[in-house]
């Protein structure tokens, strides 16, 4: 069971890199399948390079559970604090996809505008580090910064981070990957629509109905993305 979790997490890293969400930066985690007080996260690597043997275990305070000389991601508190705040969350991706970043630095609101975009949910909050912490280097490295982000995320699936990027969560690693890829695709489509006219967003009812992701759709998409990854 734990080896399967390692394998899936490594694959999710490579899928999200291949699909253009992650580049040299960003990271993906999975709640430990046998201990909800831990989570799994790669050592500090470009996501496209992550393999099962790179996965490490962390406590929810984002300290290493075990011994390793590996370099660690500086922003792992993003993961630990969200898992601590949201027992329903089983997987997390933090990324800096350019399309999403556009909505982190402008006054335009990111909204679901397509069937697949509905997986973002009814509301996409925006977290601003300035509100609680003033001028920083925009990296989340302190537990209180992670907690602040988790509070802004609330019960939602995606949170934008001012001048920084976005974080997406899910109830499983396949679902989180689905939400992450399609929220980025929605942002890209919204940007193109804004260039030619007024954006026609989904209604609240459409978001609720279309946002119910069927397990078969998640499985089909996961298998498609996995088949595109080059080891």
Secondary structure as GFF3:
##gff-version 3
##sequence-region A 1 231
A	DSSP	alpha_helix	2	18	.	.	.	ID=ss1
A	DSSP	beta_strand	27	31	.	.	.	ID=ss2
A	DSSP	beta_strand	38	42	.	.	.	ID=ss3
A	DSSP	three_ten_helix	47	49	.	.	.	ID=ss4
A	DSSP	three_ten_helix	52	54	.	.	.	ID=ss5
A	DSSP	beta_strand	55	59	.	.	.	ID=ss6
A	DSSP	alpha_helix	77	85	.	.	.	ID=ss7
A	DSSP	beta_strand	91	95	.	.	.	ID=ss8
A	DSSP	alpha_helix	98	102	.	.	.	ID=ss9
A	DSSP	three_ten_helix	116	120	.	.	.	ID=ss10
A	DSSP	beta_strand	125	127	.	.	.	ID=ss11
A	DSSP	alpha_helix	129	133	.	.	.	ID=ss12
A	DSSP	alpha_helix	143	153	.	.	.	ID=ss13
A	DSSP	beta_strand	158	161	.	.	.	ID=ss14
A	DSSP	beta_strand	165	170	.	.	.	ID=ss15
A	DSSP	alpha_helix	173	196	.	.	.	ID=ss16
A	DSSP	alpha_helix	204	210	.	.	.	ID=ss17
A	DSSP	alpha_helix	215	228	.	.	.	ID=ss18
###
